[in-house]
Amino acid sequence: MDGRFGFLRRTAVAAAVAWLFLGAAAGKERPEPAGAAGEVREYVYKQTPQGELRMSVHFPKDWKAGDRRPTIVFFFGGGWRSGSPEQFRPQAEYLASRGMVAARADYRVWNRHKTLPDKAVADARSAMRWVRQQAAALGIDADRIVAAGGSAGGHLAAATAFLEGFDTEDEDARVSPRPNALVLFNPVVDLRNLGTEERRELGAELRQRISPILFVGKGAPPAVLFYGTEDRFIEQGRAFAKQSVELSNRAELYSAPGMPHGFFNRSPWREATLRQADAFLRSIGYLEGEATMEAPGEKAVLVKE
């Protein structure tokens, strides 16, 4: 009897394992998401060993299935250690009101996932690839996708444009994660300058591999960058813009006099940078009409460098 029941138990376990395996394999082909006019919907865009990663997508009020709208994907800042997709909710809400589909992506960080920035780079590439794969369901134009972000998130947005590799094994590498344009809020583009004491866990080899400034080439996506003049990262931003222009790429840098790192998160500079981002997106044909956000006036004047 024990032998028979043991055989049955082993058979049942084997069947359950096979079912789970087949179910997981089938789960890789996740169903297409459904958009909804005027709503914010959340989707799982990636499964990782540390848990699932989600993306919040803002749909314009007049969105409808079959649209081919430009879209923008925001990556939050926080030094690859912390942060939340909530950071760019105001920017996403504004650009959705202007007719874009606007997304805010989560990614792995040290405090929540105990991972280093190379995993964050892989997640950013996955997020961009997922958006492009779901273009029809999200009502977006796969050839008008903007990567955006602030600080470490700006680094990740730039990384999707300039770095190669860092692809997740079960994804379709034939789908490009490369954005068509960049909107970067005081991005870190050269990790070699962080200082050994500041981020000791990041070895020299990793810093070099994930520094976008080292991989800028001809034919890069048009980019706009924002920095405060008191931000220690502004010099690497200037070097990035200079190098880009020398290669006949479009790269515009605007500075905020006397402002520190992260200035764009607060009024009136949030409004100033958003209006300038709006102008940039109009110039490349992604938005139409005048900006609808009220100008901050003389309280916040950006300087084009």
Backbone as CSV, one residue per row, in Angstrom:
resi,resn,N_x,N_y,N_z,CA_x,CA_y,CA_z,C_x,C_y,C_z
1,MET,0.839,-1.215,0.000,0.000,0.000,0.000,0.866,1.253,0.000
2,ASP,1.871,1.299,0.912,2.709,2.483,0.969,3.411,2.715,-0.358
3,GLY,3.845,1.623,-1.012,4.527,1.779,-2.302,3.613,2.341,-3.345
4,ARG,2.354,1.833,-3.305,1.398,2.327,-4.307,1.092,3.796,-4.091
5,PHE,0.804,4.162,-2.796,0.486,5.565,-2.525,1.702,6.467,-2.774
6,GLY,2.877,5.925,-2.504,4.083,6.710,-2.780,4.215,6.992,-4.255
7,PHE,3.903,5.968,-5.074,3.950,6.156,-6.525,2.948,7.205,-6.964
8,LEU,1.716,7.131,-6.382,0.676,8.100,-6.757,1.072,9.513,-6.360
9,ARG,1.663,9.622,-5.146,2.092,10.956,-4.703,3.159,11.516,-5.632
10,ARG,4.140,10.631,-5.993,5.210,11.099,-6.888,4.652,11.493,-8.252
11,THR,3.658,10.734,-8.733,3.041,11.053,-10.023,2.308,12.386,-9.965
12,ALA,1.580,12.599,-8.854,0.839,13.853,-8.699,1.781,15.050,-8.634
13,VAL,2.880,14.873,-7.880,3.866,15.965,-7.774,4.480,16.261,-9.129
14,ALA,4.830,15.194,-9.878,5.428,15.390,-11.200,4.466,16.105,-12.130
15,ALA,3.184,15.744,-12.051,2.182,16.402,-12.900,2.045,17.866,-12.531
16,ALA,2.060,18.141,-11.221,1.925,19.536,-10.778,3.116,20.365,-11.234
17,VAL,4.321,19.779,-11.101,5.523,20.494,-11.541,5.474,20.759,-13.038
18,ALA,5.041,19.755,-13.811,4.945,19.929,-15.266,3.941,21.021,-15.607
19,TRP,2.816,21.028,-14.871,1.788,22.058,-15.122,2.324,23.444,-14.830
20,LEU,3.046,23.565,-13.697,3.618,24.866,-13.341,4.648,25.308,-14.363
21,PHE,5.459,24.355,-14.827,6.485,24.689,-15.819,5.850,25.177,-17.106
22,LEU,4.856,24.434,-17.579,4.191,24.819,-18.824,3.454,26.133,-18.656
23,GLY,2.862,26.309,-17.459,2.152,27.568,-17.211,3.100,28.742,-17.203
24,ALA,4.287,28.547,-16.584,5.272,29.634,-16.553,5.765,29.957,-17.941
25,ALA,5.995,28.891,-18.745,6.467,29.125,-20.112,5.426,29.883,-20.906
26,ALA,4.165,29.483,-20.740,3.105,30.195,-21.458,2.978,31.612,-20.961
27,GLY,3.275,31.815,-19.643,3.136,33.149,-19.063,4.087,34.166,-19.635
28,LYS,5.148,33.683,-20.293,6.073,34.627,-20.904,5.386,35.430,-21.994
29,GLU,4.398,34.825,-22.628,3.622,35.534,-23.631,2.411,36.162,-22.932
30,ARG,2.641,37.242,-22.214,1.570,37.854,-21.443,0.549,38.484,-22.372
31,PRO,-0.725,38.503,-21.971,-1.744,39.108,-22.820,-1.487,40.590,-23.007
32,GLU,-1.909,41.102,-24.127,-1.717,42.514,-24.403,-2.523,43.357,-23.427
33,PRO,-1.979,44.507,-22.999,-2.725,45.382,-22.104,-3.833,46.097,-22.858
34,ALA,-4.773,46.629,-22.113,-5.851,47.415,-22.715,-5.771,48.831,-22.173
35,GLY,-5.746,49.807,-23.070,-5.724,51.200,-22.648,-7.116,51.670,-22.261
36,ALA,-7.197,52.875,-21.681,-8.486,53.439,-21.282,-8.367,54.953,-21.265
37,ALA,-9.225,55.615,-22.037,-9.168,57.075,-22.173,-9.277,57.762,-20.814
38,GLY,-8.339,58.669,-20.552,-8.385,59.484,-19.348,-8.011,58.768,-18.066
39,GLU,-7.558,57.532,-18.140,-7.241,56.758,-16.940,-5.735,56.543,-16.808
40,VAL,-5.351,56.126,-15.590,-3.985,55.661,-15.334,-4.082,54.175,-15.048
41,ARG,-3.427,53.377,-15.856,-3.476,51.924,-15.680,-2.086,51.387,-15.358
42,GLU,-2.075,50.349,-14.557,-0.817,49.751,-14.129,-0.649,48.370,-14.756
43,TYR,0.551,48.123,-15.272,0.843,46.860,-15.926,2.136,46.284,-15.363
44,VAL,2.214,44.975,-15.316,3.473,44.300,-15.007,4.248,44.176,-16.322
45,TYR,5.422,44.786,-16.368,6.195,44.713,-17.611,7.345,43.718,-17.528
46,LYS,7.649,43.247,-16.297,8.799,42.349,-16.183,8.722,41.559,-14.885
47,GLN,9.128,40.295,-14.961,9.317,39.450,-13.787,10.820,39.290,-13.556
48,THR,11.258,39.533,-12.318,12.675,39.388,-11.983,12.801,38.448,-10.787
49,PRO,14.010,37.965,-10.497,14.192,37.129,-9.300,13.822,37.858,-8.015
50,GLN,13.838,39.193,-8.040,13.503,39.990,-6.865,12.035,40.419,-6.839
51,GLY,11.271,39.997,-7.820,9.855,40.352,-7.851,9.468,41.010,-9.162
52,GLU,8.167,41.259,-9.316,7.665,41.853,-10.556,7.885,43.357,-10.573
53,LEU,8.011,43.897,-11.776,8.181,45.333,-11.977,6.971,45.865,-12.732
54,ARG,6.472,47.001,-12.271,5.248,47.557,-12.833,5.486,48.904,-13.502
55,MET,4.555,49.249,-14.359,4.594,50.515,-15.072,3.199,51.137,-15.018
56,SER,3.141,52.398,-14.623,1.879,53.137,-14.623,1.801,53.951,-15.906
57,VAL,0.690,53.816,-16.629,0.541,54.472,-17.930,-0.644,55.427,-17.885
58,HIS,-0.375,56.698,-18.215,-1.392,57.743,-18.250,-1.901,57.889,-19.689
59,PHE,-3.202,57.730,-19.874,-3.814,57.858,-21.196,-4.545,59.197,-21.321
60,PRO,-4.358,59.907,-22.436,-5.086,61.166,-22.651,-6.600,60.962,-22.641
61,LYS,-7.323,62.019,-22.341,-8.785,61.920,-22.249,-9.428,61.516,-23.569
62,ASP,-8.822,61.907,-24.682,-9.405,61.567,-25.982,-8.723,60.356,-26.620
63,TRP,-7.982,59.584,-25.810,-7.318,58.384,-26.330,-8.357,57.378,-26.814
64,LYS,-8.011,56.656,-27.877,-8.879,55.581,-28.345,-8.031,54.474,-28.956
65,ALA,-8.572,53.282,-28.940,-7.873,52.146,-29.530,-7.583,52.433,-30.997
66,GLY,-6.408,52.068,-31.434,-6.019,52.324,-32.817,-5.241,53.605,-32.999
67,ASP,-5.114,54.418,-31.927,-4.297,55.632,-32.020,-2.835,55.274,-32.256
68,ARG,-2.090,56.249,-32.756,-0.633,56.120,-32.901,0.005,57.374,-32.306
69,ARG,-0.064,57.463,-31.009,0.395,58.656,-30.300,1.862,58.551,-29.894
70,PRO,2.530,59.688,-29.784,3.865,59.668,-29.187,3.745,59.313,-27.708
71,THR,4.792,58.720,-27.167,4.771,58.348,-25.750,6.088,58.703,-25.094
72,ILE,6.040,58.799,-23.780,7.238,59.110,-23.004,7.267,58.191,-21.797
73,VAL,8.463,57.668,-21.490,8.647,56.759,-20.358,9.599,57.429,-19.370
74,PHE,9.119,57.635,-18.132,9.914,58.291,-17.092,10.544,57.268,-16.152
75,PHE,11.821,57.534,-15.793,12.538,56.741,-14.805,12.931,57.650,-13.639
76,PHE,12.553,57.267,-12.429,12.782,58.092,-11.245,14.252,58.119,-10.839
77,GLY,14.615,59.094,-10.017,15.957,59.206,-9.474,16.030,58.642,-8.062
78,GLY,17.247,58.633,-7.526,17.448,58.109,-6.182,18.779,57.402,-6.018
79,GLY,19.709,57.699,-6.922,21.056,57.138,-6.791,21.139,55.647,-6.984
80,TRP,20.189,55.053,-7.709,20.099,53.600,-7.916,19.904,52.849,-6.590
81,ARG,19.665,53.601,-5.520,19.468,53.004,-4.189,18.008,53.038,-3.759
82,SER,17.317,54.108,-4.116,15.956,54.319,-3.629,15.171,55.080,-4.686
83,GLY,14.001,55.583,-4.291,13.187,56.362,-5.215,11.884,55.671,-5.550
84,SER,11.009,56.422,-6.216,9.674,55.918,-6.530,9.194,56.477,-7.858
85,PRO,8.413,55.688,-8.615,7.826,56.194,-9.863,6.890,57.378,-9.644
86,GLU,6.487,57.617,-8.398,5.623,58.760,-8.108,6.322,60.086,-8.393
87,GLN,7.634,60.078,-8.427,8.381,61.318,-8.635,7.913,62.072,-9.869
88,PHE,7.652,61.354,-10.953,7.327,62.015,-12.212,5.828,62.001,-12.530
89,ARG,4.997,61.805,-11.524,3.557,61.863,-11.756,3.131,63.230,-12.318
90,PRO,3.578,64.379,-11.765,3.143,65.668,-12.324,3.500,65.826,-13.797
91,GLN,4.724,65.419,-14.157,5.145,65.529,-15.556,4.321,64.609,-16.456
92,ALA,4.048,63.392,-15.973,3.255,62.451,-16.768,1.829,62.959,-16.948
93,GLU,1.244,63.498,-15.888,-0.118,64.021,-15.980,-0.189,65.177,-16.973
94,TYR,0.813,66.049,-16.920,0.808,67.190,-17.842,0.924,66.735,-19.292
95,LEU,1.866,65.857,-19.569,2.074,65.441,-20.963,0.915,64.601,-21.486
96,ALA,0.238,63.875,-20.602,-0.978,63.170,-21.020,-2.071,64.184,-21.367
97,SER,-2.110,65.274,-20.632,-3.092,66.323,-20.944,-2.787,66.991,-22.277
98,ARG,-1.538,66.871,-22.722,-1.120,67.449,-24.010,-1.259,66.450,-25.156
99,GLY,-1.701,65.226,-24.845,-1.970,64.267,-25.908,-1.023,63.097,-26.017
100,MET,0.032,63.067,-25.187,0.948,61.936,-25.215,0.451,60.836,-24.285
101,VAL,0.821,59.599,-24.586,0.707,58.527,-23.610,1.976,58.606,-22.757
102,ALA,1.816,58.714,-21.445,2.960,58.937,-20.560,3.049,57.825,-19.525
103,ALA,4.231,57.235,-19.406,4.417,56.091,-18.515,5.470,56.392,-17.463
104,ARG,5.307,55.761,-16.292,6.275,55.852,-15.197,6.667,54.436,-14.803
105,ALA,7.927,54.107,-14.990,8.379,52.723,-14.794,9.125,52.537,-13.478
106,ASP,8.825,51.454,-12.795,9.616,51.043,-11.642,10.825,50.264,-12.149
107,TYR,11.858,50.163,-11.326,13.021,49.348,-11.673,13.719,48.953,-10.371
108,ARG,14.650,48.014,-10.459,15.306,47.510,-9.256,16.321,48.499,-8.690
109,VAL,16.261,48.682,-7.367,17.194,49.561,-6.651,17.734,48.822,-5.430
110,TRP,18.809,49.333,-4.881,19.490,48.642,-3.788,18.614,48.478,-2.545
111,ASN,17.925,49.531,-2.115,17.184,49.463,-0.860,16.054,48.430,-0.882
112,ARG,15.414,48.270,-2.022,14.283,47.339,-2.109,14.665,45.976,-2.675
113,HIS,15.689,45.932,-3.519,15.987,44.693,-4.234,17.409,44.172,-4.039
114,LYS,18.270,44.996,-3.405,19.674,44.613,-3.179,20.396,44.321,-4.486
115,THR,20.175,45.183,-5.473,20.815,45.032,-6.782,21.592,46.298,-7.129
116,LEU,22.568,46.146,-8.015,23.419,47.249,-8.455,22.857,47.885,-9.734
117,PRO,23.431,49.017,-10.144,22.876,49.737,-11.299,22.841,48.971,-12.614
118,ASP,23.670,47.937,-12.772,23.592,47.189,-14.030,22.229,46.518,-14.185
119,LYS,21.624,46.096,-13.064,20.279,45.519,-13.127,19.248,46.595,-13.464
120,ALA,19.461,47.796,-12.961,18.565,48.906,-13.292,18.639,49.230,-14.784
121,VAL,19.842,49.175,-15.344,20.001,49.392,-16.787,19.224,48.325,-17.562
122,ALA,19.351,47.085,-17.137,18.619,46.000,-17.804,17.111,46.230,-17.704
123,ASP,16.644,46.693,-16.548,15.211,46.943,-16.378,14.729,48.085,-17.258
124,ALA,15.530,49.133,-17.366,15.146,50.259,-18.228,15.029,49.812,-19.680
125,ARG,15.960,48.991,-20.125,15.884,48.455,-21.487,14.640,47.585,-21.648
126,SER,14.329,46.801,-20.627,13.123,45.969,-20.670,11.868,46.825,-20.762
127,ALA,11.839,47.918,-20.000,10.668,48.801,-20.005,10.449,49.411,-21.378
128,MET,11.515,49.885,-21.988,11.401,50.485,-23.315,10.996,49.448,-24.352
129,ARG,11.562,48.265,-24.231,11.223,47.185,-25.166,9.753,46.784,-25.006
130,TRP,9.282,46.697,-23.766,7.889,46.318,-23.511,6.930,47.336,-24.117
131,VAL,7.224,48.623,-23.936,6.365,49.675,-24.494,6.300,49.552,-26.015
132,ARG,7.450,49.340,-26.637,7.461,49.215,-28.102,6.706,47.955,-28.548
133,GLN,6.857,46.874,-27.820,6.137,45.640,-28.160,4.624,45.817,-28.041
134,GLN,4.197,46.638,-27.096,2.770,46.823,-26.834,2.209,48.061,-27.528
135,ALA,2.886,48.546,-28.543,2.488,49.793,-29.198,1.035,49.772,-29.661
136,ALA,0.611,48.700,-30.306,-0.758,48.639,-30.826,-1.777,48.679,-29.700
137,ALA,-1.538,47.907,-28.645,-2.487,47.855,-27.532,-2.536,49.169,-26.762
138,LEU,-1.397,49.861,-26.665,-1.347,51.122,-25.928,-1.726,52.327,-26.788
139,GLY,-1.926,52.104,-28.076,-2.293,53.201,-28.964,-1.179,54.199,-29.169
140,ILE,0.046,53.694,-29.318,1.192,54.589,-29.485,1.926,54.289,-30.784
141,ASP,2.756,55.231,-31.169,3.601,55.104,-32.347,4.943,54.530,-31.903
142,ALA,5.288,53.350,-32.363,6.528,52.688,-31.953,7.774,53.439,-32.399
143,ASP,7.611,54.401,-33.302,8.744,55.185,-33.782,8.800,56.576,-33.153
144,ARG,7.978,56.801,-32.115,8.010,58.092,-31.401,7.908,57.824,-29.895
145,ILE,8.960,57.216,-29.382,9.014,56.886,-27.961,10.167,57.660,-27.318
146,VAL,9.846,58.424,-26.287,10.825,59.244,-25.582,11.214,58.554,-24.281
147,ALA,12.501,58.525,-23.983,12.977,58.084,-22.670,13.326,59.324,-21.862
148,ALA,12.868,59.365,-20.615,13.081,60.535,-19.773,13.383,60.095,-18.352
149,GLY,13.984,60.981,-17.571,14.244,60.653,-16.177,15.118,61.692,-15.524
150,GLY,15.239,61.577,-14.197,16.025,62.528,-13.432,17.126,61.859,-12.638
151,SER,18.317,62.456,-12.661,19.470,61.974,-11.901,19.794,60.539,-12.305
152,ALA,19.688,59.563,-11.382,19.932,58.166,-11.753,18.944,57.712,-12.809
153,GLY,17.707,58.223,-12.745,16.720,57.895,-13.775,17.065,58.501,-15.116
154,GLY,17.696,59.683,-15.098,18.189,60.279,-16.329,19.313,59.446,-16.912
155,HIS,20.150,58.910,-16.023,21.195,57.994,-16.474,20.588,56.798,-17.187
156,LEU,19.528,56.218,-16.600,18.910,55.038,-17.203,18.280,55.362,-18.545
157,ALA,17.628,56.530,-18.643,17.047,56.938,-19.920,18.136,57.049,-20.976
158,ALA,19.256,57.693,-20.613,20.378,57.814,-21.552,20.962,56.446,-21.873
159,ALA,20.998,55.564,-20.882,21.546,54.222,-21.099,20.764,53.452,-22.153
160,THR,19.453,53.651,-22.200,18.660,52.943,-23.212,19.006,53.405,-24.621
161,ALA,19.561,54.603,-24.723,19.924,55.141,-26.036,21.328,54.748,-26.466
162,PHE,22.245,54.588,-25.497,23.656,54.473,-25.866,24.331,53.150,-25.500
163,LEU,23.824,52.450,-24.523,24.486,51.208,-24.109,23.961,50.015,-24.893
164,GLU,24.816,49.053,-25.099,24.441,47.787,-25.723,24.560,46.676,-24.690
165,GLY,23.915,45.564,-24.959,23.929,44.472,-24.009,22.925,44.729,-22.896
166,PHE,23.164,44.150,-21.734,22.279,44.296,-20.576,20.856,43.843,-20.910
167,ASP,20.744,42.862,-21.775,19.422,42.370,-22.159,19.016,41.208,-21.268
168,THR,17.741,41.158,-20.928,17.200,40.074,-20.127,16.998,38.855,-21.016
169,GLU,17.368,37.704,-20.518,17.509,36.499,-21.332,16.241,36.108,-22.092
170,ASP,15.067,36.220,-21.468,13.858,35.695,-22.105,13.122,36.733,-22.949
171,GLU,13.754,37.873,-23.218,13.108,38.910,-24.023,13.511,38.809,-25.492
172,ASP,12.687,39.376,-26.340,12.932,39.355,-27.777,13.905,40.485,-28.126
173,ALA,15.160,40.139,-28.294,16.196,41.138,-28.565,16.026,41.797,-29.929
174,ARG,15.138,41.239,-30.764,14.891,41.878,-32.064,14.105,43.178,-31.905
175,VAL,13.436,43.338,-30.769,12.697,44.573,-30.498,13.645,45.553,-29.826
176,SER,13.868,46.701,-30.455,14.845,47.656,-29.947,14.321,48.404,-28.717
177,PRO,15.175,48.546,-27.688,14.816,49.383,-26.545,15.229,50.839,-26.728
178,ARG,15.816,51.150,-27.874,16.379,52.490,-28.082,15.281,53.520,-28.270
179,PRO,15.323,54.612,-27.524,14.313,55.658,-27.671,14.545,56.484,-28.932
180,ASN,13.514,57.225,-29.302,13.608,58.126,-30.451,13.970,59.540,-30.054
181,ALA,13.915,59.832,-28.750,14.290,61.135,-28.225,14.541,60.998,-26.733
182,LEU,15.233,61.993,-26.160,15.591,61.974,-24.742,15.233,63.299,-24.078
183,VAL,14.623,63.216,-22.891,14.376,64.385,-22.037,15.020,64.055,-20.691
184,LEU,16.119,64.729,-20.361,16.964,64.332,-19.239,17.082,65.457,-18.210
185,PHE,16.668,65.157,-16.977,16.718,66.114,-15.874,17.935,65.796,-15.006
186,ASN,18.884,66.691,-14.992,20.210,66.514,-14.369,20.674,65.058,-14.320
187,PRO,20.857,64.454,-15.507,21.265,63.043,-15.553,22.728,62.845,-15.174
188,VAL,23.026,61.688,-14.611,24.411,61.262,-14.421,24.797,60.493,-15.678
189,VAL,25.709,61.057,-16.463,26.095,60.403,-17.720,27.514,59.846,-17.684
190,ASP,28.253,60.155,-16.602,29.612,59.643,-16.469,29.809,59.167,-15.033
191,LEU,29.700,57.864,-14.818,29.803,57.320,-13.464,31.237,57.242,-12.963
192,ARG,32.190,57.453,-13.856,33.582,57.424,-13.418,33.878,58.539,-12.438
193,ASN,33.054,59.593,-12.437,33.314,60.768,-11.610,32.570,60.757,-10.281
194,LEU,31.968,59.635,-9.914,31.203,59.605,-8.670,32.087,59.653,-7.435
195,GLY,33.303,59.147,-7.533,34.189,59.120,-6.374,34.137,57.767,-5.689
196,THR,35.294,57.220,-5.371,35.359,55.865,-4.820,34.717,55.772,-3.451
197,GLU,34.793,56.810,-2.646,34.216,56.749,-1.313,32.694,56.824,-1.364
198,GLU,32.166,57.540,-2.369,30.725,57.742,-2.455,29.987,56.458,-2.810
199,ARG,30.468,55.720,-3.784,29.805,54.486,-4.203,30.842,53.383,-4.316
200,ARG,31.318,52.959,-3.163,32.412,51.990,-3.124,32.025,50.654,-3.749
201,GLU,30.700,50.333,-3.690,30.269,49.033,-4.204,30.304,48.962,-5.729
202,LEU,30.450,50.114,-6.380,30.505,50.133,-7.841,31.964,50.113,-8.275
203,GLY,32.423,49.000,-8.772,33.806,48.905,-9.204,34.067,49.723,-10.457
204,ALA,35.335,49.954,-10.729,35.728,50.771,-11.876,35.226,50.180,-13.188
205,GLU,35.249,48.857,-13.286,34.834,48.219,-14.539,33.335,48.440,-14.790
206,LEU,32.521,48.322,-13.756,31.083,48.538,-13.910,30.783,49.994,-14.223
207,ARG,31.465,50.912,-13.553,31.242,52.337,-13.825,31.487,52.662,-15.294
208,GLN,32.538,52.090,-15.826,32.862,52.348,-17.232,31.827,51.738,-18.163
209,ARG,31.395,50.528,-17.872,30.446,49.824,-18.746,29.102,50.535,-18.829
210,ILE,28.728,51.269,-17.780,27.392,51.865,-17.774,27.435,53.391,-17.819
211,SER,28.526,53.962,-18.307,28.627,55.417,-18.472,28.226,55.805,-19.893
212,PRO,27.046,56.376,-20.100,26.589,56.693,-21.461,27.536,57.596,-22.250
213,ILE,28.228,58.493,-21.563,29.082,59.445,-22.284,30.181,58.740,-23.073
214,LEU,30.537,57.534,-22.679,31.603,56.803,-23.355,31.128,56.119,-24.632
215,PHE,29.829,56.147,-24.868,29.279,55.397,-25.993,28.452,56.260,-26.947
216,VAL,28.622,57.566,-26.855,27.900,58.469,-27.759,28.477,58.351,-29.161
217,GLY,27.612,58.180,-30.140,28.050,58.090,-31.525,27.139,58.885,-32.430
218,LYS,27.446,58.873,-33.700,26.607,59.587,-34.663,25.226,58.936,-34.745
219,GLY,24.241,59.752,-35.075,22.891,59.235,-35.226,22.156,59.017,-33.927
220,ALA,22.607,59.667,-32.860,21.948,59.515,-31.562,20.602,60.229,-31.557
221,PRO,19.678,59.819,-30.700,18.384,60.506,-30.618,18.553,61.955,-30.180
222,PRO,17.702,62.858,-30.648,17.756,64.244,-30.163,17.506,64.277,-28.663
223,ALA,18.189,65.199,-27.981,18.122,65.226,-26.520,18.052,66.651,-25.991
224,VAL,17.339,66.816,-24.875,17.362,68.063,-24.125,17.732,67.715,-22.692
225,LEU,18.628,68.520,-22.096,19.129,68.271,-20.755,18.916,69.509,-19.893
226,PHE,18.620,69.286,-18.604,18.407,70.377,-17.651,19.298,70.159,-16.425
227,TYR,20.016,71.219,-16.030,20.854,71.170,-14.831,20.762,72.498,-14.093
228,GLY,20.960,72.442,-12.782,21.204,73.654,-12.014,22.676,73.989,-12.086
229,THR,23.008,75.274,-12.068,24.424,75.647,-12.185,25.235,75.230,-10.966
230,GLU,24.562,74.951,-9.841,25.272,74.505,-8.641,25.303,72.977,-8.524
231,ASP,24.856,72.307,-9.523,24.870,70.842,-9.559,26.266,70.372,-9.961
232,ARG,26.860,69.521,-9.158,28.209,69.052,-9.487,28.256,68.205,-10.746
233,PHE,27.086,67.739,-11.229,27.066,66.927,-12.438,26.937,67.751,-13.713
234,ILE,26.832,69.077,-13.598,26.598,69.885,-14.790,27.776,69.816,-15.760
235,GLU,28.985,69.687,-15.256,30.133,69.664,-16.158,30.131,68.419,-17.036
236,GLN,29.729,67.299,-16.480,29.655,66.108,-17.333,28.493,66.236,-18.313
237,GLY,27.442,66.941,-17.924,26.352,67.207,-18.856,26.803,68.085,-20.005
238,ARG,27.584,69.095,-19.682,28.124,69.971,-20.727,29.042,69.196,-21.668
239,ALA,29.857,68.327,-21.104,30.755,67.513,-21.933,29.956,66.586,-22.842
240,PHE,28.886,66.013,-22.307,28.014,65.132,-23.095,27.381,65.901,-24.248
241,ALA,26.856,67.100,-23.963,26.208,67.903,-25.001,27.215,68.325,-26.066
242,LYS,28.397,68.740,-25.637,29.440,69.161,-26.573,29.855,68.007,-27.485
243,GLN,30.074,66.862,-26.891,30.462,65.682,-27.666,29.372,65.306,-28.664
244,SER,28.118,65.396,-28.237,26.994,65.052,-29.110,26.926,65.995,-30.304
245,VAL,27.031,67.284,-30.045,26.949,68.269,-31.123,28.099,68.095,-32.100
246,GLU,29.274,67.796,-31.591,30.433,67.580,-32.466,30.230,66.390,-33.397
247,LEU,29.370,65.478,-32.989,29.054,64.307,-33.821,27.797,64.531,-34.668
248,SER,27.366,65.793,-34.737,26.190,66.200,-35.523,24.878,65.674,-34.957
249,ASN,24.865,65.384,-33.669,23.627,65.031,-32.988,23.012,66.285,-32.381
250,ARG,21.716,66.268,-32.194,21.060,67.391,-31.534,21.060,67.158,-30.023
251,ALA,21.655,68.077,-29.294,21.670,68.013,-27.836,21.647,69.433,-27.297
252,GLU,20.590,69.782,-26.574,20.438,71.124,-26.015,20.525,71.039,-24.500
253,LEU,21.285,71.935,-23.898,21.407,71.965,-22.449,20.929,73.311,-21.924
254,TYR,20.024,73.253,-20.944,19.501,74.455,-20.286,19.896,74.411,-18.814
255,SER,20.374,75.543,-18.320,20.791,75.606,-16.923,19.901,76.556,-16.135
256,ALA,19.784,76.244,-14.845,18.995,77.061,-13.916,19.965,77.768,-12.984
257,PRO,20.109,79.096,-13.114,21.108,79.832,-12.331,20.935,79.638,-10.820
258,GLY,22.047,79.254,-10.170,22.064,79.142,-8.725,21.358,77.934,-8.148
259,MET,20.858,77.044,-8.991,20.065,75.913,-8.505,20.921,74.652,-8.322
260,PRO,20.580,73.830,-7.306,21.322,72.597,-7.034,20.744,71.402,-7.778
261,HIS,21.299,70.247,-7.501,20.805,68.988,-8.052,19.361,68.775,-7.587
262,GLY,18.513,68.302,-8.492,17.126,68.012,-8.154,16.199,69.206,-8.188
263,PHE,16.668,70.349,-8.690,15.872,71.584,-8.689,14.553,71.432,-9.431
264,PHE,14.495,70.557,-10.427,13.324,70.423,-11.304,12.123,69.804,-10.592
265,ASN,12.337,69.253,-9.395,11.243,68.621,-8.660,10.304,69.623,-7.999
266,ARG,10.715,70.877,-7.903,9.955,71.869,-7.144,9.540,73.042,-8.015
267,SER,8.402,73.642,-7.656,7.986,74.874,-8.318,8.938,75.996,-7.880
268,PRO,9.231,76.954,-8.760,8.689,77.130,-10.114,9.501,76.419,-11.207
269,TRP,10.563,75.699,-10.794,11.441,75.094,-11.795,10.824,73.871,-12.452
270,ARG,9.929,73.197,-11.742,9.221,72.087,-12.379,8.457,72.587,-13.596
271,GLU,7.775,73.718,-13.426,7.011,74.289,-14.532,7.935,74.803,-15.642
272,ALA,9.046,75.424,-15.250,9.972,75.962,-16.248,10.573,74.849,-17.108
273,THR,11.009,73.768,-16.466,11.612,72.675,-17.232,10.565,71.954,-18.075
274,LEU,9.342,71.819,-17.547,8.295,71.140,-18.311,7.904,71.933,-19.545
275,ARG,7.832,73.253,-19.395,7.508,74.083,-20.559,8.604,73.983,-21.607
276,GLN,9.863,73.932,-21.180,10.949,73.818,-22.153,10.964,72.432,-22.781
277,ALA,10.643,71.406,-21.996,10.510,70.061,-22.557,9.376,70.029,-23.577
278,ASP,8.289,70.725,-23.284,7.155,70.830,-24.206,7.617,71.456,-25.523
279,ALA,8.402,72.522,-25.432,8.907,73.177,-26.640,9.795,72.236,-27.445
280,PHE,10.636,71.475,-26.750,11.503,70.509,-27.421,10.663,69.448,-28.134
281,LEU,9.647,68.938,-27.457,8.804,67.897,-28.057,7.994,68.444,-29.223
282,ARG,7.607,69.708,-29.167,6.939,70.320,-30.321,7.893,70.419,-31.501
283,SER,9.140,70.738,-31.204,10.113,70.944,-32.281,10.415,69.671,-33.056
284,ILE,10.202,68.509,-32.430,10.445,67.245,-33.139,9.134,66.603,-33.593
285,GLY,8.041,67.327,-33.467,6.767,66.865,-34.000,5.988,65.927,-33.098
286,TYR,6.307,65.902,-31.812,5.621,64.994,-30.889,4.437,65.670,-30.188
287,LEU,4.423,66.992,-30.148,3.316,67.757,-29.579,2.920,68.846,-30.559
288,GLU,1.694,69.321,-30.407,1.194,70.407,-31.244,0.611,71.512,-30.367
289,GLY,0.590,72.724,-30.919,0.011,73.836,-30.182,0.941,74.329,-29.086
290,GLU,0.499,75.384,-28.405,1.320,75.985,-27.363,1.205,75.208,-26.053
291,ALA,2.230,75.348,-25.220,2.207,74.721,-23.901,1.021,75.240,-23.102
292,THR,0.384,74.370,-22.366,-0.781,74.753,-21.575,-0.435,75.030,-20.113
293,MET,0.764,74.717,-19.706,1.199,75.006,-18.339,1.571,76.472,-18.215
294,GLU,1.114,77.094,-17.167,1.370,78.522,-16.976,2.860,78.770,-16.779
295,ALA,3.374,79.799,-17.431,4.787,80.137,-17.335,5.096,80.698,-15.945
296,PRO,6.228,80.306,-15.364,6.586,80.816,-14.035,7.092,82.253,-14.050
297,GLY,7.297,82.801,-15.254,7.756,84.186,-15.367,9.199,84.341,-14.962
298,GLU,9.534,85.497,-14.391,10.923,85.808,-14.059,11.431,85.042,-12.849
299,LYS,10.558,84.330,-12.161,10.962,83.560,-10.995,11.864,82.391,-11.383
300,ALA,11.730,81.914,-12.612,12.490,80.737,-13.034,12.774,80.844,-14.518
301,VAL,13.945,81.341,-14.859,14.325,81.518,-16.250,15.498,80.596,-16.568
302,LEU,15.271,79.667,-17.477,16.321,78.768,-17.907,17.234,79.442,-18.913
303,VAL,18.510,79.122,-18.879,19.490,79.691,-19.800,19.968,78.609,-20.733
304,LYS,19.847,78.836,-22.029,20.348,77.867,-22.999,21.839,78.043,-23.149
305,GLU,22.571,76.965,-22.986,24.041,77.055,-23.067,24.538,76.651,-24.434
